[in-house]
């Protein structure tokens, strides 16, 4: 009888964790939906600054750090 109760409690805990994960996922979707354009702009600007666009910016890393 005791092992049956333990299985029920274990299953209940798993369901609670799944509910928490689903709520966090929904919150992330809402945040990305609300700020998606701004996030895309920020990552695009960071990529461009780091030279990820394949082009040479003509600025060395030392010159970049001095500008900060």
PyMOL Python script that loads the backbone (N, CA, C, O; Angstrom):
from pymol import cmd

cmd.read_pdbstr("""\
ATOM      1  N   UNK A   1       0.827  -1.194   0.000  1.00  0.00           N
ATOM      2  CA  UNK A   1       0.000   0.000   0.000  1.00  0.00           C
ATOM      3  C   UNK A   1       0.867   1.253   0.000  1.00  0.00           C
ATOM      4  O   UNK A   1       0.540   2.255  -0.635  1.00  0.00           O
ATOM      5  N   UNK A   2       1.979   1.175   0.725  1.00  0.00           N
ATOM      6  CA  UNK A   2       2.846   2.336   0.836  1.00  0.00           C
ATOM      7  C   UNK A   2       3.494   2.693  -0.503  1.00  0.00           C
ATOM      8  O   UNK A   2       3.626   3.874  -0.822  1.00  0.00           O
ATOM      9  N   UNK A   3       3.896   1.705  -1.282  1.00  0.00           N
ATOM     10  CA  UNK A   3       4.533   1.986  -2.571  1.00  0.00           C
ATOM     11  C   UNK A   3       3.544   2.623  -3.543  1.00  0.00           C
ATOM     12  O   UNK A   3       3.945   3.418  -4.393  1.00  0.00           O
ATOM     13  N   UNK A   4       2.277   2.292  -3.432  1.00  0.00           N
ATOM     14  CA  UNK A   4       1.263   2.892  -4.302  1.00  0.00           C
ATOM     15  C   UNK A   4       1.134   4.388  -4.008  1.00  0.00           C
ATOM     16  O   UNK A   4       1.010   5.193  -4.931  1.00  0.00           O
ATOM     17  N   UNK A   5       1.162   4.762  -2.729  1.00  0.00           N
ATOM     18  CA  UNK A   5       1.089   6.171  -2.355  1.00  0.00           C
ATOM     19  C   UNK A   5       2.321   6.932  -2.844  1.00  0.00           C
ATOM     20  O   UNK A   5       2.210   8.082  -3.268  1.00  0.00           O
ATOM     21  N   UNK A   6       3.486   6.303  -2.790  1.00  0.00           N
ATOM     22  CA  UNK A   6       4.718   6.954  -3.251  1.00  0.00           C
ATOM     23  C   UNK A   6       4.653   7.222  -4.751  1.00  0.00           C
ATOM     24  O   UNK A   6       5.106   8.268  -5.214  1.00  0.00           O
ATOM     25  N   UNK A   7       4.092   6.282  -5.514  1.00  0.00           N
ATOM     26  CA  UNK A   7       3.973   6.480  -6.962  1.00  0.00           C
ATOM     27  C   UNK A   7       3.031   7.645  -7.266  1.00  0.00           C
ATOM     28  O   UNK A   7       3.294   8.436  -8.173  1.00  0.00           O
ATOM     29  N   UNK A   8       1.951   7.751  -6.521  1.00  0.00           N
ATOM     30  CA  UNK A   8       1.011   8.850  -6.741  1.00  0.00           C
ATOM     31  C   UNK A   8       1.672  10.192  -6.444  1.00  0.00           C
ATOM     32  O   UNK A   8       1.491  11.157  -7.187  1.00  0.00           O
ATOM     33  N   UNK A   9       2.438  10.251  -5.357  1.00  0.00           N
ATOM     34  CA  UNK A   9       3.120  11.500  -5.008  1.00  0.00           C
ATOM     35  C   UNK A   9       4.183  11.849  -6.035  1.00  0.00           C
ATOM     36  O   UNK A   9       4.364  13.020  -6.368  1.00  0.00           O
ATOM     37  N   UNK A  10       4.878  10.856  -6.532  1.00  0.00           N
ATOM     38  CA  UNK A  10       5.908  11.082  -7.544  1.00  0.00           C
ATOM     39  C   UNK A  10       5.273  11.609  -8.828  1.00  0.00           C
ATOM     40  O   UNK A  10       5.790  12.539  -9.448  1.00  0.00           O
ATOM     41  N   UNK A  11       4.162  11.017  -9.217  1.00  0.00           N
ATOM     42  CA  UNK A  11       3.456  11.472 -10.413  1.00  0.00           C
ATOM     43  C   UNK A  11       2.915  12.877 -10.238  1.00  0.00           C
ATOM     44  O   UNK A  11       2.928  13.674 -11.176  1.00  0.00           O
ATOM     45  N   UNK A  12       2.441  13.181  -9.045  1.00  0.00           N
ATOM     46  CA  UNK A  12       1.923  14.517  -8.761  1.00  0.00           C
ATOM     47  C   UNK A  12       3.042  15.547  -8.858  1.00  0.00           C
ATOM     48  O   UNK A  12       2.834  16.626  -9.412  1.00  0.00           O
ATOM     49  N   UNK A  13       4.207  15.238  -8.337  1.00  0.00           N
ATOM     50  CA  UNK A  13       5.329  16.170  -8.398  1.00  0.00           C
ATOM     51  C   UNK A  13       5.742  16.418  -9.841  1.00  0.00           C
ATOM     52  O   UNK A  13       6.058  17.549 -10.212  1.00  0.00           O
ATOM     53  N   UNK A  14       5.741  15.369 -10.658  1.00  0.00           N
ATOM     54  CA  UNK A  14       6.120  15.526 -12.058  1.00  0.00           C
ATOM     55  C   UNK A  14       5.128  16.431 -12.784  1.00  0.00           C
ATOM     56  O   UNK A  14       5.527  17.268 -13.593  1.00  0.00           O
ATOM     57  N   UNK A  15       3.853  16.268 -12.501  1.00  0.00           N
ATOM     58  CA  UNK A  15       2.836  17.116 -13.120  1.00  0.00           C
ATOM     59  C   UNK A  15       3.048  18.571 -12.706  1.00  0.00           C
ATOM     60  O   UNK A  15       2.896  19.477 -13.525  1.00  0.00           O
ATOM     61  N   UNK A  16       3.395  18.795 -11.457  1.00  0.00           N
ATOM     62  CA  UNK A  16       3.646  20.161 -10.998  1.00  0.00           C
ATOM     63  C   UNK A  16       4.838  20.771 -11.721  1.00  0.00           C
ATOM     64  O   UNK A  16       4.797  21.939 -12.106  1.00  0.00           O
ATOM     65  N   UNK A  17       5.902  19.990 -11.909  1.00  0.00           N
ATOM     66  CA  UNK A  17       7.064  20.493 -12.631  1.00  0.00           C
ATOM     67  C   UNK A  17       6.724  20.795 -14.089  1.00  0.00           C
ATOM     68  O   UNK A  17       7.195  21.786 -14.646  1.00  0.00           O
ATOM     69  N   UNK A  18       5.921  19.956 -14.693  1.00  0.00           N
ATOM     70  CA  UNK A  18       5.520  20.190 -16.084  1.00  0.00           C
ATOM     71  C   UNK A  18       4.715  21.472 -16.189  1.00  0.00           C
ATOM     72  O   UNK A  18       4.902  22.241 -17.132  1.00  0.00           O
ATOM     73  N   UNK A  19       3.824  21.716 -15.240  1.00  0.00           N
ATOM     74  CA  UNK A  19       3.028  22.945 -15.247  1.00  0.00           C
ATOM     75  C   UNK A  19       3.936  24.156 -15.119  1.00  0.00           C
ATOM     76  O   UNK A  19       3.729  25.154 -15.809  1.00  0.00           O
ATOM     77  N   UNK A  20       4.929  24.090 -14.258  1.00  0.00           N
ATOM     78  CA  UNK A  20       5.868  25.211 -14.093  1.00  0.00           C
ATOM     79  C   UNK A  20       6.638  25.450 -15.386  1.00  0.00           C
ATOM     80  O   UNK A  20       6.799  26.595 -15.808  1.00  0.00           O
ATOM     81  N   UNK A  21       7.111  24.384 -16.016  1.00  0.00           N
ATOM     82  CA  UNK A  21       7.863  24.517 -17.269  1.00  0.00           C
ATOM     83  C   UNK A  21       6.982  25.137 -18.353  1.00  0.00           C
ATOM     84  O   UNK A  21       7.443  25.988 -19.114  1.00  0.00           O
ATOM     85  N   UNK A  22       5.731  24.720 -18.424  1.00  0.00           N
ATOM     86  CA  UNK A  22       4.814  25.280 -19.418  1.00  0.00           C
ATOM     87  C   UNK A  22       4.580  26.762 -19.154  1.00  0.00           C
ATOM     88  O   UNK A  22       4.561  27.556 -20.095  1.00  0.00           O
ATOM     89  N   UNK A  23       4.403  27.146 -17.904  1.00  0.00           N
ATOM     90  CA  UNK A  23       4.199  28.561 -17.579  1.00  0.00           C
ATOM     91  C   UNK A  23       5.425  29.404 -17.927  1.00  0.00           C
ATOM     92  O   UNK A  23       5.290  30.518 -18.433  1.00  0.00           O
ATOM     93  N   UNK A  24       6.612  28.877 -17.657  1.00  0.00           N
ATOM     94  CA  UNK A  24       7.837  29.603 -18.013  1.00  0.00           C
ATOM     95  C   UNK A  24       7.953  29.733 -19.532  1.00  0.00           C
ATOM     96  O   UNK A  24       8.335  30.789 -20.036  1.00  0.00           O
ATOM     97  N   UNK A  25       7.627  28.672 -20.256  1.00  0.00           N
ATOM     98  CA  UNK A  25       7.686  28.721 -21.722  1.00  0.00           C
ATOM     99  C   UNK A  25       6.707  29.758 -22.275  1.00  0.00           C
ATOM    100  O   UNK A  25       7.044  30.503 -23.195  1.00  0.00           O
ATOM    101  N   UNK A  26       5.511  29.805 -21.719  1.00  0.00           N
ATOM    102  CA  UNK A  26       4.521  30.789 -22.167  1.00  0.00           C
ATOM    103  C   UNK A  26       5.014  32.205 -21.872  1.00  0.00           C
ATOM    104  O   UNK A  26       4.861  33.101 -22.702  1.00  0.00           O
ATOM    105  N   UNK A  27       5.600  32.407 -20.702  1.00  0.00           N
ATOM    106  CA  UNK A  27       6.141  33.723 -20.355  1.00  0.00           C
ATOM    107  C   UNK A  27       7.250  34.131 -21.326  1.00  0.00           C
ATOM    108  O   UNK A  27       7.317  35.288 -21.741  1.00  0.00           O
ATOM    109  N   UNK A  28       8.114  33.187 -21.688  1.00  0.00           N
ATOM    110  CA  UNK A  28       9.188  33.487 -22.646  1.00  0.00           C
ATOM    111  C   UNK A  28       8.623  33.855 -24.007  1.00  0.00           C
ATOM    112  O   UNK A  28       9.111  34.784 -24.650  1.00  0.00           O
ATOM    113  N   UNK A  29       7.616  33.149 -24.444  1.00  0.00           N
ATOM    114  CA  UNK A  29       6.991  33.450 -25.733  1.00  0.00           C
ATOM    115  C   UNK A  29       6.378  34.844 -25.717  1.00  0.00           C
ATOM    116  O   UNK A  29       6.503  35.589 -26.689  1.00  0.00           O
ATOM    117  N   UNK A  30       5.723  35.199 -24.627  1.00  0.00           N
ATOM    118  CA  UNK A  30       5.106  36.525 -24.516  1.00  0.00           C
ATOM    119  C   UNK A  30       6.170  37.619 -24.531  1.00  0.00           C
ATOM    120  O   UNK A  30       6.001  38.639 -25.199  1.00  0.00           O
ATOM    121  N   UNK A  31       7.265  37.414 -23.798  1.00  0.00           N
ATOM    122  CA  UNK A  31       8.333  38.418 -23.745  1.00  0.00           C
ATOM    123  C   UNK A  31       8.983  38.582 -25.112  1.00  0.00           C
ATOM    124  O   UNK A  31       9.211  39.706 -25.559  1.00  0.00           O
ATOM    125  N   UNK A  32       9.281  37.472 -25.779  1.00  0.00           N
ATOM    126  CA  UNK A  32       9.895  37.562 -27.108  1.00  0.00           C
ATOM    127  C   UNK A  32       8.918  38.201 -28.090  1.00  0.00           C
ATOM    128  O   UNK A  32       9.329  38.969 -28.961  1.00  0.00           O
ATOM    129  N   UNK A  33       7.650  37.896 -27.960  1.00  0.00           N
ATOM    130  CA  UNK A  33       6.661  38.523 -28.835  1.00  0.00           C
ATOM    131  C   UNK A  33       6.572  40.024 -28.620  1.00  0.00           C
ATOM    132  O   UNK A  33       6.408  40.785 -29.573  1.00  0.00           O
ATOM    133  N   UNK A  34       6.679  40.449 -27.372  1.00  0.00           N
ATOM    134  CA  UNK A  34       6.564  41.873 -27.058  1.00  0.00           C
ATOM    135  C   UNK A  34       7.825  42.643 -27.427  1.00  0.00           C
ATOM    136  O   UNK A  34       7.745  43.778 -27.897  1.00  0.00           O
ATOM    137  N   UNK A  35       8.992  42.030 -27.216  1.00  0.00           N
ATOM    138  CA  UNK A  35      10.254  42.729 -27.437  1.00  0.00           C
ATOM    139  C   UNK A  35      11.065  42.147 -28.587  1.00  0.00           C
ATOM    140  O   UNK A  35      12.256  42.436 -28.699  1.00  0.00           O
ATOM    141  N   UNK A  36      10.456  41.340 -29.437  1.00  0.00           N
ATOM    142  CA  UNK A  36      11.169  40.648 -30.502  1.00  0.00           C
ATOM    143  C   UNK A  36      11.902  41.569 -31.456  1.00  0.00           C
ATOM    144  O   UNK A  36      13.055  41.320 -31.806  1.00  0.00           O
ATOM    145  N   UNK A  37      11.233  42.635 -31.876  1.00  0.00           N
ATOM    146  CA  UNK A  37      11.865  43.557 -32.822  1.00  0.00           C
ATOM    147  C   UNK A  37      13.071  44.243 -32.193  1.00  0.00           C
ATOM    148  O   UNK A  37      14.112  44.394 -32.833  1.00  0.00           O
ATOM    149  N   UNK A  38      12.929  44.651 -30.958  1.00  0.00           N
ATOM    150  CA  UNK A  38      14.038  45.321 -30.267  1.00  0.00           C
ATOM    151  C   UNK A  38      15.207  44.362 -30.056  1.00  0.00           C
ATOM    152  O   UNK A  38      16.364  44.743 -30.237  1.00  0.00           O
ATOM    153  N   UNK A  39      14.906  43.114 -29.671  1.00  0.00           N
ATOM    154  CA  UNK A  39      15.954  42.113 -29.495  1.00  0.00           C
ATOM    155  C   UNK A  39      16.681  41.852 -30.807  1.00  0.00           C
ATOM    156  O   UNK A  39      17.905  41.727 -30.829  1.00  0.00           O
ATOM    157  N   UNK A  40      15.931  41.770 -31.894  1.00  0.00           N
ATOM    158  CA  UNK A  40      16.530  41.538 -33.204  1.00  0.00           C
ATOM    159  C   UNK A  40      17.455  42.689 -33.580  1.00  0.00           C
ATOM    160  O   UNK A  40      18.539  42.465 -34.118  1.00  0.00           O
ATOM    161  N   UNK A  41      17.034  43.915 -33.301  1.00  0.00           N
ATOM    162  CA  UNK A  41      17.887  45.081 -33.574  1.00  0.00           C
ATOM    163  C   UNK A  41      19.163  45.042 -32.737  1.00  0.00           C
ATOM    164  O   UNK A  41      20.251  45.326 -33.237  1.00  0.00           O
ATOM    165  N   UNK A  42      19.020  44.687 -31.463  1.00  0.00           N
ATOM    166  CA  UNK A  42      20.186  44.650 -30.576  1.00  0.00           C
ATOM    167  C   UNK A  42      21.189  43.582 -31.010  1.00  0.00           C
ATOM    168  O   UNK A  42      22.392  43.841 -31.039  1.00  0.00           O
ATOM    169  N   UNK A  43      20.711  42.395 -31.345  1.00  0.00           N
ATOM    170  CA  UNK A  43      21.610  41.337 -31.789  1.00  0.00           C
ATOM    171  C   UNK A  43      22.222  41.676 -33.139  1.00  0.00           C
ATOM    172  O   UNK A  43      23.387  41.363 -33.387  1.00  0.00           O
ATOM    173  N   UNK A  44      21.450  42.314 -34.014  1.00  0.00           N
ATOM    174  CA  UNK A  44      21.994  42.727 -35.308  1.00  0.00           C
ATOM    175  C   UNK A  44      23.096  43.758 -35.150  1.00  0.00           C
ATOM    176  O   UNK A  44      24.120  43.695 -35.830  1.00  0.00           O
ATOM    177  N   UNK A  45      22.880  44.708 -34.251  1.00  0.00           N
ATOM    178  CA  UNK A  45      23.896  45.737 -34.009  1.00  0.00           C
ATOM    179  C   UNK A  45      25.145  45.119 -33.387  1.00  0.00           C
ATOM    180  O   UNK A  45      26.262  45.490 -33.748  1.00  0.00           O
ATOM    181  N   UNK A  46      24.969  44.185 -32.460  1.00  0.00           N
ATOM    182  CA  UNK A  46      26.120  43.533 -31.837  1.00  0.00           C
ATOM    183  C   UNK A  46      26.895  42.723 -32.864  1.00  0.00           C
ATOM    184  O   UNK A  46      28.126  42.733 -32.858  1.00  0.00           O
ATOM    185  N   UNK A  47      26.196  42.027 -33.737  1.00  0.00           N
ATOM    186  CA  UNK A  47      26.855  41.244 -34.775  1.00  0.00           C
ATOM    187  C   UNK A  47      27.625  42.142 -35.730  1.00  0.00           C
ATOM    188  O   UNK A  47      28.742  41.821 -36.137  1.00  0.00           O
ATOM    189  N   UNK A  48      27.029  43.254 -36.077  1.00  0.00           N
ATOM    190  CA  UNK A  48      27.700  44.191 -36.975  1.00  0.00           C
ATOM    191  C   UNK A  48      28.949  44.776 -36.312  1.00  0.00           C
ATOM    192  O   UNK A  48      29.987  44.914 -36.960  1.00  0.00           O
ATOM    193  N   UNK A  49      28.854  45.114 -35.042  1.00  0.00           N
ATOM    194  CA  UNK A  49      30.002  45.664 -34.320  1.00  0.00           C
ATOM    195  C   UNK A  49      31.133  44.653 -34.204  1.00  0.00           C
ATOM    196  O   UNK A  49      32.307  45.017 -34.269  1.00  0.00           O
ATOM    197  N   UNK A  50      30.782  43.393 -34.033  1.00  0.00           N
ATOM    198  CA  UNK A  50      31.802  42.353 -33.886  1.00  0.00           C
ATOM    199  C   UNK A  50      32.367  41.900 -35.231  1.00  0.00           C
ATOM    200  O   UNK A  50      33.281  41.076 -35.274  1.00  0.00           O
ATOM    201  N   UNK A  51      31.837  42.425 -36.308  1.00  0.00           N
ATOM    202  CA  UNK A  51      32.343  42.086 -37.632  1.00  0.00           C
ATOM    203  C   UNK A  51      31.826  40.771 -38.151  1.00  0.00           C
ATOM    204  O   UNK A  51      32.466  40.152 -39.000  1.00  0.00           O
ATOM    205  N   UNK A  52      30.690  40.327 -37.668  1.00  0.00           N
ATOM    206  CA  UNK A  52      30.126  39.058 -38.095  1.00  0.00           C
ATOM    207  C   UNK A  52      29.479  39.098 -39.456  1.00  0.00           C
ATOM    208  O   UNK A  52      28.988  38.075 -39.934  1.00  0.00           O
ATOM    209  N   UNK A  53      29.465  40.258 -40.094  1.00  0.00           N
ATOM    210  CA  UNK A  53      28.837  40.362 -41.406  1.00  0.00           C
ATOM    211  C   UNK A  53      29.800  39.992 -42.527  1.00  0.00           C
ATOM    212  O   UNK A  53      29.424  40.062 -43.697  1.00  0.00           O
ATOM    213  N   UNK A  54      31.029  39.603 -42.205  1.00  0.00           N
ATOM    214  CA  UNK A  54      31.971  39.154 -43.211  1.00  0.00           C
ATOM    215  C   UNK A  54      32.828  40.257 -43.782  1.00  0.00           C
ATOM    216  O   UNK A  54      33.817  39.977 -44.458  1.00  0.00           O
ATOM    217  N   UNK A  55      32.476  41.507 -43.528  1.00  0.00           N
ATOM    218  CA  UNK A  55      33.242  42.620 -44.059  1.00  0.00           C
ATOM    219  C   UNK A  55      34.261  43.109 -43.055  1.00  0.00           C
ATOM    220  O   UNK A  55      34.138  42.868 -41.854  1.00  0.00           O
ATOM    221  N   UNK A  56      35.282  43.807 -43.565  1.00  0.00           N
ATOM    222  CA  UNK A  56      36.306  44.372 -42.694  1.00  0.00           C
ATOM    223  C   UNK A  56      35.877  45.779 -42.317  1.00  0.00           C
ATOM    224  O   UNK A  56      35.625  46.612 -43.187  1.00  0.00           O
ATOM    225  N   UNK A  57      35.796  46.040 -41.040  1.00  0.00           N
ATOM    226  CA  UNK A  57      35.373  47.366 -40.598  1.00  0.00           C
ATOM    227  C   UNK A  57      36.521  48.357 -40.619  1.00  0.00           C
ATOM    228  O   UNK A  57      36.296  49.564 -40.529  1.00  0.00           O
ATOM    229  N   UNK A  58      37.762  47.862 -40.739  1.00  0.00           N
ATOM    230  CA  UNK A  58      38.908  48.750 -40.761  1.00  0.00           C
ATOM    231  C   UNK A  58      39.320  49.228 -39.384  1.00  0.00           C
ATOM    232  O   UNK A  58      40.192  50.088 -39.267  1.00  0.00           O
ATOM    233  N   UNK A  59      38.718  48.695 -38.354  1.00  0.00           N
ATOM    234  CA  UNK A  59      39.028  49.089 -36.992  1.00  0.00           C
ATOM    235  C   UNK A  59      39.628  47.901 -36.273  1.00  0.00           C
ATOM    236  O   UNK A  59      39.038  46.821 -36.255  1.00  0.00           O
ATOM    237  N   UNK A  60      40.792  48.087 -35.683  1.00  0.00           N
ATOM    238  CA  UNK A  60      41.402  46.994 -34.938  1.00  0.00           C
ATOM    239  C   UNK A  60      40.721  46.853 -33.584  1.00  0.00           C
ATOM    240  O   UNK A  60      39.991  47.744 -33.150  1.00  0.00           O
ATOM    241  N   UNK A  61      40.960  45.741 -32.930  1.00  0.00           N
ATOM    242  CA  UNK A  61      40.344  45.520 -31.623  1.00  0.00           C
ATOM    243  C   UNK A  61      40.872  46.517 -30.598  1.00  0.00           C
ATOM    244  O   UNK A  61      40.150  46.897 -29.675  1.00  0.00           O
ATOM    245  N   UNK A  62      42.128  46.945 -30.751  1.00  0.00           N
ATOM    246  CA  UNK A  62      42.685  47.927 -29.827  1.00  0.00           C
ATOM    247  C   UNK A  62      41.968  49.258 -29.994  1.00  0.00           C
ATOM    248  O   UNK A  62      41.624  49.900 -29.002  1.00  0.00           O
ATOM    249  N   UNK A  63      41.739  49.675 -31.214  1.00  0.00           N
ATOM    250  CA  UNK A  63      41.033  50.926 -31.471  1.00  0.00           C
ATOM    251  C   UNK A  63      39.596  50.841 -30.952  1.00  0.00           C
ATOM    252  O   UNK A  63      39.060  51.815 -30.423  1.00  0.00           O
ATOM    253  N   UNK A  64      38.985  49.674 -31.107  1.00  0.00           N
ATOM    254  CA  UNK A  64      37.621  49.484 -30.622  1.00  0.00           C
ATOM    255  C   UNK A  64      37.579  49.597 -29.107  1.00  0.00           C
ATOM    256  O   UNK A  64      36.693  50.262 -28.570  1.00  0.00           O
ATOM    257  N   UNK A  65      38.505  48.972 -28.409  1.00  0.00           N
ATOM    258  CA  UNK A  65      38.539  49.014 -26.952  1.00  0.00           C
ATOM    259  C   UNK A  65      38.830  50.418 -26.425  1.00  0.00           C
ATOM    260  O   UNK A  65      38.323  50.798 -25.370  1.00  0.00           O
ATOM    261  N   UNK A  66      39.634  51.185 -27.143  1.00  0.00           N
ATOM    262  CA  UNK A  66      39.919  52.549 -26.729  1.00  0.00           C
ATOM    263  C   UNK A  66      38.689  53.433 -26.865  1.00  0.00           C
ATOM    264  O   UNK A  66      38.535  54.416 -26.140  1.00  0.00           O
ATOM    265  N   UNK A  67      37.819  53.076 -27.798  1.00  0.00           N
ATOM    266  CA  UNK A  67      36.593  53.830 -27.999  1.00  0.00           C
ATOM    267  C   UNK A  67      35.581  53.600 -26.894  1.00  0.00           C
ATOM    268  O   UNK A  67      34.653  54.391 -26.728  1.00  0.00           O
ATOM    269  N   UNK A  68      35.746  52.534 -26.141  1.00  0.00           N
ATOM    270  CA  UNK A  68      34.815  52.236 -25.056  1.00  0.00           C
ATOM    271  C   UNK A  68      35.168  53.108 -23.897  1.00  0.00           C
ATOM    272  O   UNK A  68      34.519  53.040 -22.853  1.00  0.00           O
TER     273      UNK A  68
END
""", "prot")
cmd.dss("prot")
cmd.show_as("cartoon", "prot")
cmd.util.cbc("prot")
cmd.orient("prot")
